[in-house]
Amino acid sequence: MSYGALPPKQGLYDPAHEHDACGVGFVAHIKGERRHEIIRQGLTILERLHHRGAVGADPRAGDGAGLLLQLPDAFFRAVVDFGLPEMGRYAVGMLFLPRDAGARAEAQQVVEEFVVAEGQTVLGWRDVPVDNSGLGYSVLPTEPVIRQVFVGCEDGCVDQQAFERKLFVIRKQIDNRIRETAHDHHRSFYFTSFSSRTIVYKGMLLAGQVGEFYKDLSDERMVSALALVHQRFSTNTFPTWDLAHPFRMIAHNGEINTLRGNVNWMAARRESMASEILGDDLAKIWPLIPEGQSDSACFDNALELLVAGGYSMAHAMMMLIPEAWSGNPLMDPDRRAFYEYHAALMEPWDGPAAVAFTDGRQIGATLDRNGLRPARYLVTDDDLVVMGSEMGVLQIPEHKIIKKWRLQPGKMFLIDMEQGRIIDDEEVKASLATAKPYQDWLDKTQIDLFDLPSVVGAMSPDPDTLLDRQ
């Protein structure tokens, strides 16, 4: 099997039915203090989630593992041989590339063409140093070439958020162009991340191999205030390099069991979708969700679009994974109106699913309304938060722990590192539910089918009047 390639649909096998059940966790500093220790702690969490991943007949072959970090600015300034703009004005794309030199050169040329076409600047390329001595005999033939592309932000992007949107549009165009190529090497191309805020180191690795494989992660100059980690167990499916987690914004434990409908509805919205923020760029990103991706990768694509379109991460997550609001008389009316209004815009992506998410400034987790995936967290007296599929992923002295709890069905846990605080579920949702007059909008635009006879009756003329007219 070639790198990163699920087999085509054949016999009783259909890649659309792929699901996974995995281990997920993160460690983050509430105040946003960046340390190399947090990367080490992330790798420790990963190693202790080893039992939640799969191992094949080859004992050194796993279904995939990785971690997402904040972009380590000082580290990159020390290791590249070209100049970098100020932090926030450049991005790093982490790329899996074909082993074939000709196909790799062609793919890199496509990357550079779209970066320039969208008004940005290619600053340079860097080979990512790896140690593949620990890879299994079945994994080595599938190992991609891993490189980083550095892209500078030009004056057309007024701020970092505008730059992030432009990077999203560039990456989607590159992905779609390479997917259209005739030769099979397009299956060996993948952006693990492309951002001015975050970077993802992942692969078809066992949990304990991530830190050994990527030499960057052992460098003391690599610092981050967060580390989001994932160990994959792809149930009855095929492991690939690209389908390892974390993805660009999320790491997921569970399954999206409404996936076919979710993907179809996203495709159906193409002609009716509009965005004042993305403007004409919106037309460049389709197909938004390519065929052959996992349920988690599809979800990540949908979340990316909503955030690029101007929704906050928490708002987007509430749209994609809503609480059980319908017929719930105990829910706050404003919150219920929020969910009812957004139900007309986005159908729920239902699990069982525990999803950790981040944009590099905030990090959090949510559990879908089924509540069938475990996720526990603790907070320490020195502003550290540890979340995992279970407790014990980090050894924290008991006297330092000021809170322990778990994610509950439909609830969200959010850390804002720029504000330096934890925002609880009630505050997050109350703030979003009262930001707009959702109930007024519903009252003005909805027609309740139960009220339809009376509405029609009020609109119909009196029969006697009709006779008089005749």
C-alpha positions in Angstrom: 0.0 0.0 0.0 1.4 3.4 -0.9 1.8 6.1 1.8 -1.3 7.7 3.2 -3.6 5.7 1.0 -6.8 4.0 2.1 -7.7 1.2 -0.3 -10.3 2.1 -2.9 -13.9 0.9 -2.4 -14.1 -2.8 -3.2 -16.2 -5.8 -2.2 -17.6 -5.3 1.2 -15.0 -2.6 2.1 -15.9 1.1 1.8 -13.5 3.8 3.2 -16.6 5.9 4.0 -17.3 3.6 6.9 -14.0 4.2 8.7 -14.2 5.1 12.4 -11.8 5.2 15.3 -11.8 5.1 19.1 -8.7 6.7 20.6 -6.9 8.4 23.5 -6.8 12.2 23.6 -5.5 14.7 26.0 -3.8 18.1 26.5 -1.7 20.1 29.0 -1.9 23.9 29.0 -0.8 26.8 31.0 -3.8 29.0 31.9 -1.7 32.2 31.8 -0.1 31.3 28.4 3.4 30.8 29.8 5.5 29.0 27.2 7.9 26.3 28.4 9.7 23.3 26.9 8.5 21.4 29.9 4.9 21.5 28.5 6.1 19.7 25.3 7.8 17.0 27.5 4.6 16.7 29.5 2.6 16.4 26.3 4.8 13.5 25.2 4.4 11.9 28.6 0.6 12.1 28.3 1.0 10.5 24.9 3.1 7.6 26.2 0.6 6.9 29.0 -2.2 6.7 26.5 -0.3 4.0 24.7 -2.9 1.4 25.7 -5.6 3.4 23.8 -3.8 2.9 20.5 -3.5 0.0 18.2 -0.4 -2.1 17.4 -0.4 -4.4 14.4 1.4 -7.7 13.7 4.5 -5.5 13.3 5.1 -4.6 17.0 6.6 -1.2 16.0 3.7 -0.2 13.8 0.8 1.9 15.2 -2.3 3.6 13.9 -0.9 7.0 14.4 0.0 9.5 17.1 1.1 13.2 17.4 0.9 16.5 19.1 -0.2 20.1 18.3 1.9 23.0 19.7 2.0 26.7 19.6 4.5 27.9 16.9 8.0 28.0 18.5 9.2 31.4 17.2 12.7 31.5 18.9 13.4 27.9 17.8 12.7 28.6 14.1 14.7 31.8 14.1 17.7 29.7 15.4 17.4 26.8 12.9 16.5 28.4 9.5 19.1 30.0 7.2 16.8 32.9 6.1 15.2 35.9 7.8 11.8 35.7 9.5 9.4 38.7 10.0 8.0 39.4 13.5 6.0 36.7 15.2 2.5 36.6 13.8 3.6 37.8 10.4 4.9 34.5 9.1 3.4 31.0 9.0 4.9 27.5 8.9 3.4 24.8 6.7 4.2 21.3 7.9 4.1 19.0 4.9 4.2 15.3 4.0 5.6 15.0 0.5 6.2 12.2 -2.0 9.4 10.2 -1.8 9.8 10.5 -5.6 12.0 13.5 -6.2 10.2 14.6 -9.4 6.7 14.4 -7.8 8.0 16.2 -4.7 9.5 19.1 -6.8 6.2 19.4 -8.7 4.2 19.5 -5.4 6.5 22.2 -3.9 6.1 24.2 -7.1 2.3 24.1 -6.7 2.6 25.3 -3.1 4.8 28.2 -4.1 2.5 29.2 -7.1 -0.6 29.5 -4.9 1.2 31.3 -2.1 2.4 34.0 -4.6 -0.9 34.0 -6.5 -2.7 34.9 -3.2 -0.3 37.8 -2.6 2.0 36.2 0.1 5.7 35.5 0.1 7.6 32.2 0.2 10.5 32.8 2.7 12.1 29.4 2.4 11.9 25.7 3.0 13.3 23.5 5.8 13.9 19.8 6.0 12.4 18.4 9.2 15.1 16.2 11.0 13.8 12.8 11.8 15.1 9.5 13.2 13.3 6.6 11.6 15.4 3.9 13.3 12.5 3.0 15.5 9.9 2.6 12.8 8.6 -0.9 12.0 9.4 -2.8 8.9 5.8 -2.3 7.6 5.9 1.5 8.3 9.3 2.4 6.7 8.2 1.9 3.1 5.3 4.4 3.7 7.4 7.1 5.4 7.0 10.5 3.6 9.5 13.2 3.1 8.7 15.8 5.7 9.4 19.5 5.0 8.3 22.9 6.3 7.5 25.9 4.1 7.7 29.4 5.6 5.3 32.0 4.3 5.5 35.7 5.0 2.4 37.9 5.5 2.1 40.8 3.1 0.3 44.1 3.6 -3.0 42.8 2.1 -3.6 41.0 5.4 -4.5 43.7 7.9 -4.0 41.4 11.0 -3.1 37.9 12.1 -6.7 36.7 11.8 -6.8 37.9 8.2 -3.5 36.1 7.5 -4.9 32.9 9.0 -7.9 33.1 6.7 -5.6 33.6 3.7 -3.5 30.6 4.7 -6.7 28.5 4.9 -7.7 29.6 1.3 -4.2 29.0 0.0 -4.0 25.5 1.5 -7.4 24.4 0.2 -6.5 25.5 -3.3 -3.2 23.6 -3.1 -4.9 20.5 -1.8 -7.5 20.5 -4.5 -5.0 21.2 -7.3 -2.7 18.3 -6.3 -5.6 16.0 -5.8 -6.6 16.7 -9.5 -3.2 15.5 -10.8 -3.2 12.4 -12.9 -0.4 10.5 -11.2 -0.8 8.6 -8.0 1.7 10.8 -6.0 -1.1 13.1 -4.9 -1.9 10.4 -2.3 1.5 11.2 -0.7 0.9 14.9 -0.2 -0.6 16.4 3.0 -0.5 19.6 5.0 -0.5 18.5 8.7 -0.7 22.2 9.6 -0.4 25.6 8.0 -0.6 28.4 10.5 1.0 31.4 12.1 -0.1 30.2 15.5 0.2 26.4 15.7 2.1 23.5 14.3 1.4 19.7 14.3 4.0 16.9 14.6 2.3 13.6 13.8 2.6 10.4 11.8 1.9 6.7 11.6 3.7 6.2 14.9 3.2 4.6 18.2 2.7 7.0 21.2 6.3 6.5 22.4 7.8 7.0 19.0 6.7 10.6 18.4 9.4 12.2 20.6 12.1 9.9 19.2 11.0 10.4 15.5 10.9 14.2 15.5 14.2 15.5 16.7 12.8 19.1 17.0 10.7 18.0 20.0 13.8 17.3 22.1 15.3 20.8 21.5 15.1 23.0 24.7 14.3 26.0 22.4 11.0 24.4 21.5 8.5 26.1 23.8 4.7 26.2 24.0 2.0 27.0 26.4 -0.1 24.0 25.2 0.4 20.5 23.9 -2.7 18.7 22.5 -1.9 15.0 22.0 -3.6 12.0 20.4 -3.1 8.3 20.1 -5.2 6.6 17.4 -7.0 3.3 17.5 -8.7 3.0 14.1 -11.3 0.4 14.7 -11.3 -2.1 11.8 -9.7 0.5 9.5 -6.4 1.2 7.8 -3.8 3.4 9.4 -2.2 6.2 7.3 0.2 9.0 8.0 -2.3 11.7 7.2 -5.1 10.4 9.3 -3.1 10.4 12.5 -4.3 13.2 15.0 -4.2 15.9 16.0 -5.6 17.6 12.9 -5.3 21.3 12.3 -7.8 22.3 15.1 -9.0 19.2 16.8 -8.2 15.8 18.3 -11.2 13.4 18.6 -12.0 10.4 20.6 -15.0 8.5 19.3 -17.0 8.4 16.1 -19.2 10.8 14.1 -22.1 8.5 13.3 -24.0 11.0 11.3 -21.1 11.6 9.0 -22.6 10.8 5.6 -25.4 13.2 6.1 -23.1 15.8 7.5 -20.8 15.7 4.5 -23.7 15.7 2.1 -25.3 18.7 3.7 -22.0 20.6 3.7 -21.7 20.0 0.0 -25.3 21.0 -0.6 -24.7 24.4 1.0 -22.1 25.3 -1.6 -24.4 27.4 -3.9 -26.3 29.1 -1.0 -23.3 29.9 1.2 -22.0 33.5 1.4 -19.5 35.2 3.7 -18.8 38.9 4.1 -15.4 38.0 5.7 -14.2 35.5 3.1 -15.8 37.3 0.2 -14.8 35.9 -3.2 -12.3 33.6 -1.5 -15.2 31.4 -0.5 -15.5 30.1 -4.0 -11.9 28.9 -4.0 -12.1 26.4 -1.2 -14.4 23.7 -2.7 -14.6 20.8 -2.4 -14.5 21.7 1.3 -14.5 18.1 2.4 -12.8 15.7 0.0 -13.9 12.1 -0.3 -11.8 9.5 1.5 -11.2 11.4 4.8 -11.9 10.0 8.2 -14.9 11.3 10.3 -12.5 13.4 12.4 -10.8 15.0 9.4 -14.2 15.9 7.9 -15.2 17.5 11.2 -11.9 19.4 11.3 -12.7 20.8 7.8 -16.1 22.0 8.9 -14.7 23.7 12.0 -12.0 25.4 10.0 -14.6 26.9 7.6 -16.7 28.3 10.4 -13.8 29.8 12.2 -12.4 31.3 9.0 -15.9 32.7 8.4 -15.8 34.7 11.6 -17.3 32.4 14.2 -15.4 32.0 17.5 -14.2 28.5 18.3 -16.7 28.1 21.1 -19.6 29.4 18.8 -18.6 27.0 16.0 -18.3 24.0 18.4 -21.8 24.8 19.8 -23.2 24.7 16.2 -21.5 21.5 15.3 -22.0 19.6 18.6 -25.1 21.1 20.2 -26.6 20.1 23.6 -29.8 18.1 23.8 -32.0 21.3 23.6 -35.1 20.2 21.8 -38.0 19.5 24.3 -35.8 20.4 27.3 -38.0 22.6 29.5 -35.1 23.1 32.0 -32.8 24.8 29.6 -32.4 28.6 29.7 -34.8 30.1 27.0 -32.0 32.2 25.5 -29.7 29.2 25.1 -32.6 27.1 23.6 -33.3 29.9 21.1 -29.6 29.9 20.2 -29.6 26.2 19.4 -33.0 26.4 17.6 -31.8 29.2 15.4 -28.5 27.5 14.5 -30.3 24.2 13.8 -31.5 25.8 10.6 -27.9 26.6 9.6 -26.0 23.4 10.7 -27.1 19.9 11.5 -25.5 18.2 14.5 -22.4 16.1 14.1 -23.4 13.4 16.5 -21.0 11.0 18.2 -20.2 9.4 20.7 -17.5 12.0 20.6 -15.1 13.8 22.9 -13.4 16.6 21.0 -10.4 18.7 22.2 -9.9 21.8 20.1 -7.5 24.8 19.9 -6.5 27.7 17.7 -3.3 28.4 19.6 -4.9 31.1 21.8 -7.7 29.1 23.4 -7.9 25.4 24.1 -10.8 23.4 25.3 -12.9 20.3 25.0 -16.5 19.3 24.6 -18.5 16.1 25.0 -21.4 15.4 22.7 -24.9 15.0 24.0 -24.6 11.2 24.1 -21.9 11.5 26.7 -20.4 8.1 25.9 -16.7 9.0 25.7 -14.6 9.7 28.9 -12.7 12.9 29.4 -11.4 14.1 32.8 -9.4 17.1 33.8 -7.6 18.7 36.7 -6.4 22.2 37.6 -3.2 22.8 39.7 -2.3 25.7 41.9 0.4 26.8 39.5 -2.0 27.4 36.6 -1.6 24.1 34.8 -4.6 22.2 33.3 -4.4 18.6 32.4 -7.2 16.9 30.4 -7.2 13.3 29.3 -9.3 10.3 28.4 -8.6 9.2 32.0 -6.7 10.5 35.0 -3.1 9.6 35.8 -1.7 10.7 32.5 0.6 13.0 34.4 2.0 12.6 37.9 0.8 15.7 39.8 1.3 15.9 43.5 -2.1 15.7 45.2 -1.5 18.9 47.3 -1.1 20.9 44.1 -4.5 20.0 42.6 -7.2 22.5 43.3 -9.9 21.0 41.2 -10.8 17.6 39.5 -13.8 17.1 37.3 -15.0 15.5 34.1 -16.6 16.6 30.9 -20.4 16.1 31.1 -22.8 15.4 28.1 -23.1 18.5 26.0 -20.8 20.6 28.2 -17.8 22.6 27.2 -14.5 23.3 29.0 -12.5 26.3 27.7 -9.2 28.0 28.6 -8.5 31.4 27.2 -4.7 31.9 27.5 -4.9 35.5 26.4 -7.3 36.3 29.2 -5.4 33.9 31.5 -8.4 32.1 32.8 -10.8 29.2 32.6 -14.2 30.0 31.2 -16.8 27.6 32.4 -19.6 26.1 30.3 -22.3 28.4 31.8 -20.4 31.6 31.1 -19.4 30.6 27.5 -22.9 29.7 26.5 -24.7 32.5 28.3 -22.4 35.0 26.6 -23.0 33.6 23.1 -26.7 33.0 23.6 -27.4 36.6 24.6 -25.1 38.2 22.0 -27.9 38.3 19.4 -31.7 38.4 19.7 -32.2 34.8 18.5 -35.7 34.4 19.9 -36.8 37.6 18.1 -35.3 36.3 14.8 -37.1 32.9 15.3 -40.5 34.7 16.0 -40.1 36.7 12.8 -39.0 34.0 10.5 -40.4 30.7 11.7 -43.8 29.2 10.9 -44.8 26.4 13.3 -46.6 23.6 11.5 -48.8 23.1 14.5 -50.1 26.7 14.0 -50.5 26.3 10.3 -54.3 25.7 10.2 -55.0 28.8 12.1 -52.5 30.8 10.0 -54.1 29.5 6.8 -57.5 30.2 8.1 -56.6 33.8 8.9 -55.3 34.2 5.4 -58.3 32.6 3.6 -61.4 34.7 2.7 -64.7 34.0 4.3 -66.8 31.5 2.1 -69.9 33.8 2.4 -67.8 36.7 1.1 -66.8 34.6 -1.9 -70.5 33.8 -2.6 -71.4 37.5 -2.4 -68.6 38.3 -4.8 -69.9 35.8 -7.3 
